[in-house]
């Protein structure tokens, strides 16, 4: 593995911690990826035939590997185990006894029916921190339904406040509820581990996408609870601050963020409209918010006089936050992003060098670990079952023949490896 920039990272803060990952798609894998970045040994348990659903989500693919899967599964080990088979359940149960954390995101009741619920595993390993991710919370309306980010965005109100003011509701450009759920889960796992230091006992953590969606409304939810009035969509504008949004310059879009009255004064002078300072409709943020439509019309006419670059240079020099609206390609290729080392290059056993977005965390004393390539399906089955459970090669081979586990050996021909990787 080679990093694109920056010093070699070692001594990550969660080194020595073992996480058993029974999650798929995004919320759970994002959580376990954060823990892996922080040094945890993450063992990803996957269905042996097709593995994590996102392995087949594409295009785009890099060779046989979906970009989606590569994006959220770095630095993990893959063990292919069929947990519908009692022998597979026994293997996972034994691994749970030797783990610090278990994270799962099956539908309500699935883990209990298979003998892998919290009560059973906690009896065998009282120190286990068990994190369960659901779509809607256990025992509630919709609790039996699968949790998909877009559905939760719709049900949780997030979609209603996203999109243009006069247009239809829209989902967020990324599966934001899944991502924030992953962060909440990682935070709660770390808190439970801290509590375990004092008590010696693990605990059950339950996080639902619906609860996270509602919690993520933050000031929008607070505004409704305070006033009883649901806020409309504001497009690129801010509910409580003006001017704060997108303007059309002569050659493209410009975002501005005039966060207070001091910045407003700087802004008016920078755009050579000092007379706006004396206009009673715009003197303070409160009245600017009330009169935002008129204000936007005034500013739109002014914005068309210069290019995006000219405005950014002028406003930045004046102390007013401003930025061009970039594409994803422009953002990722920007020189400051590259020199900061966030884009990392890892060596993949099938496709060679793969570029990934690494961890955004910087820790001076215990830096996050260098990323490793996301695993092939079943790449680490033999390693984990032999080293942790003491299974012999013949026992593992028998389980593989019976369809209980999947073993992928790195070093097989590229064609065979590609077939095995994609199921």
N, C-alpha and C positions, 0 to 999 in steps of 0.2 A: 504494500500500500504506500502511495506517495501523496503527500498533501500538496495542494497547489501553492500554498504560501504559509508562512508562519512556522514557529518552532515545533518540534516533535512533542506530542502531548502524552503525558503519562501520569500515574498517581491519581486517577479520577476518584471523586469522593465516594462513590458507591461500590468501589472495587471489593469483591468478596461477597456481594449480595447476589442471591440467585432468585430469578423471577421466572415463574412458569406462566407462559403466555398462551392462553386458549382463546385469543381474539382474532377477528377477521376484519378486513376492509379498512376502516380508517380510525374511528375513535379509540379503540383499544390498541391497535398497532401504533398509533401516534403516541399514546401514553407510554407503551413499552419501549419505543424508540428513544423517547426522552430519558427514560431510566437507563437504557443501554449507553446513550451518550455520556451519562453521568458515571458510567463504570460498571453497572450491573451486568451480570451474566444472564442474558435473556434466552430462554429455551422456548422456541415457538412450536407449539404442538399443532400440526396440520393434518387435515383429512388426507389419507394417503394417495388418493387417485388424482384429485385436481388441486388440492391444497387450498390456501386462502383464495377466496373468490376473486380478489383483485389481481391474481396472477394472470387471469385471462382477459382483463379489462383493457381493451385497446381497439385500434391503434391510438397512440404510437407504441411500438415495441422496439427494444434494442436487442436484435437477434430474437430469441424466443422469450425474452423477459419483458413484461409490460412495464412501461414507464411509471404507471401508477404504483405497482408493487415496489419497484425500486425506490420510489420516493419516500416510503414510510417504513421500510424494514431493514435499514442498514444496521450492521453490527449485532445481528442476532444469529442464533443457531436454529436450524430447522430439523424437527423430528417428526416424521410421518407416522401417526398412530391412529388407528380406527377406534374411536371411543364409543362406537355402537357395538363393538365386540367386547364381551366381558374380560377377555385377556388384555385388550387395550385399556380398558378402565383400570384394571389392576396395575398396569405399567404407569399410568398417569398418577394413580393414588400413591404409588411408591415414590415417584418423583416429587409429589407434593410434600411428602414427609421430609424430604431433603431440601425443600425450598423455603425461602423467606416470604415470598409473595406469590399469590396466584391471581391472575386477572382473566376474566371471561366476559363474553358478551352474547351468550346464547339467549334464546327466548325464555321467558319466565317458566320455571319448572323443569327445563331440559336437564340441567346439571343435577338436580335432585333425583330425577327419574333414572339417571345413569349412575347414581351412586357417587357423584362427585360434588355434591352440595356442600355448603359451608359446615353444617353441623357434623357431617361424617368426617370431613377432612380435618376439622378442628379437633375432633376427638383424637385423631392419630397424631396431629401436630398442633398443639395448643398455641404455639408461637406464630402460626401462619397468619399473615395479613391477606385477606381474601377480598378482592375488589370485583364487584359485579356491576356491569354496565347494561342498562336496559333502555328501551325506547321511551317508556312512559311511566316507569315506577311499578313496583310489585303490588298486585292486588288492586290496581286502579283501573279506571275506564281505559280501554285500548291496550291494557297490559299484555294481552296475548298476541298483539300484532308485532311484526318486526319493526325495528326502529330505523327509518331512513331519514337522513338529514333534511332532504327537501320536504318530506311530509311533516316533519317536526317544525321546520321553518314556517310552513303554512298554518299548522294548528296552533303554534305558539306565538303568533302575531308578528314575528320578525319579517315575514314576507310582505305584510301589509304596509310596512314603513320603508320598504326598499324599492327603488325604482324612481322614474321621473314623476314629478308632481301631477302632471296631467295624463300619465300613462298607466298601464296596468301594474299590479304588484309584481315583484321579481325576487327570485332567489338571490342570495349573495354569490359572487363569482367563484368562491371556493366553498367547500362544505364546512362552513364556519362553526356550526353547532357541534359537529363531530370533533373538530380541532379543539375548540374550547372545552368540550367534554374530556378529551384526552388530557388537557392541561389540568383540569380540576381533579381528574383521577390521579395523575402523577403527584399533585400537591397533597391529596388526601393520603396516598400511600406513604409519602415521606413523613407526614404527620403521625400516622399510625405506627410507623417504625420508630419514631422518636418516643411515642408513648410506650412502646414495647420495651424500650431501654429501662424504664422505671418499673413496669409491671411484670415483664417477662412474658406477657400474653399478647397474642395477635387479636384481630377483631375483624368483623364484617363491615365492608364499605359498600354502599349502594349509591350509584350515581345514574340519573336518568337524563336522556337527551332533552326531554320536555322540560324538566326543571332547569337544566342549564340554559335552554333557549329563553325561558322566562327571566332567569337571572341576568342573562346577557342584554336584556332590554335596558337595564340600568336606569339612566335618567328618563328614558321614555316611559318606563313603568312607574317611576316615581312621580312623573308629571301627571299621569292618569290617576294614581292613587291620591294625589293631593287635590286634584281639580275635578275628577269625575269626567273629564273630557278626553277622549281619545285623540291623539295627535295625528294629523294627516301625513302623507309622504311629503318630504321636503326635497327630494331629488338629491342634488349635491350641496344644497344649502344646509345650514345648521338650525336646529329647532330654536335655540336660545341665543344665538350670536349672529350679528350682521355687521358688515359684509363678511361672509365666510362661505366660499363656494367657488364655482367655476365660471370663468369669463372667457369670451371668445376674443382672442387677439387677432391680429391681421393674418396670421398664418397657422393658427391652431388654438388648442385649449390651454388655459392657465388656471391653476388653483391658487386661491389666496385665502389667508386665515388671519383676519383682523380681530385679534382676541380680546382687545380692551380699548378704552377710550384714548389711551396714550398712543397706541398703535394706529388708531383712526386718524389722529392728528398727523402722524408721520405719513400715513397713506395719502391723505388729501394733498399734502404738500408735494409728495413724490409724483403724483399723477397730475400735478399742476391744476388742482381744483380747490384752492383754499377757501373759496366762497361756500363750499359745502359745510365748513366748520361752523358757520353762522346760521345755517338753515335750521330752524327749530325742529324740523322733522328728523334730523340726523345728529343732533348734538350729543346724545348719549346712546349707549347700546340698546337700552329699553325701547326708545322711540325708533331707532333704526330697525329693530326687529318688527315692530308694528307696521312700519312703512317700507318693508323690504322690497315690495314690488316696484315702487317708485324709485327707490335707491338703486335697485338692480338695473333699471332702465338707464339711469344716469351713468352708472359705471360701465355698462355695456358699450355705450357710445364712446366713452373715453378709451376703453380697452382696445378698440379696433384701430387706434392710431399707431400702435407699435407692434412689433413681433413678440412672440413668447419669450425669446431669449433676451430681448431688450427690456421687457418688463421684469423678468426674473433678476437681471443684473441691477436694475434701478431699484426695485423694491427691497431686494436683499441688502443692498448698500444702505438703504434707508432704515433697515431694522424691521421690515415687515415680512412675515413668512410668505413665500411664494414658490411655486414649482411648476414645471411643465407636466402635462399628463402624458406619461410614457407608456409604451407597450411593455409587455412582459419581456420580450426580447431585449428591448432597450435597457430595461432595468437590470437584467441579469448580466448584460455585457458591459455595463458601465464600469469604467476603470476603477473607481473607488470600491466597488463591490468586489472586483477581482483581487485588488491588492489587499483587501481586508481578510482574505483567506476563507470566506464563507463558502465559496464554490470549491469543493474537494474532488480529487480524482482517486478512484479506488480501482484495484485490479480484480476483474471478474473472471471466473474460470472458463466461461464460454465466450464472452464477447470482448474480452480484453479490458481496456481502460474505459471506465464509466464516470461521467461527471455527475455529482450529486450536490444538493444544497446541504451543508453540514449544520451542526448545532450553532445557534446564535449566541450561546452562552460563553461568557468570558469569566474565568475564575482564576485569580492570581496564585492562590495557594494550592488548589486541587483542580487543575484544568480538566476539562472534559476529554474523553479519549479520542484518539484518531478514529475516524469511521472505517468500517470494513464493508465489503460488498454484501448486499442482501443475499441470503443463502438460497441455494437451489432447494427444491422440495425434497426433503429427506436427506440432505447433505450431511447432517450431523447425527443421524439416527444411531449408527453403530457406535460412534464416539460417546454419546450420552448414555446409551443403554449399557455399554460395557463399563465405562468409568464410574457412573453413579449407581447403577443397579447390579453390577457384577455379572452381567449376562455374557456368556461365551459366544464366540463367532457362530458356532453351530446352533445355539439357541436362537440367536438373532436371525440366522438364515431360515430356521424353521418357522419363525413368526412371519418372516417376509413371504415365504411360500404359502402360508395360510391367509395372507392378505391382512394381517393384523398391523404390520408396520411396512414402511417403505424405506428402502436404503438406496441412496444415490451416491455412487463413488466418483469423486472428482478424479479426472484422469482417464475416464472412459472416452471413446471417440466422440468428437464434437457432435456428430449426428445423433448418436445414441443419447448423449447428454441433453441435447435440445429436446428430444422427444420426452425424456423422463422429466425434464424441468417443467414442461407444459402439460403433462398428463395426456 
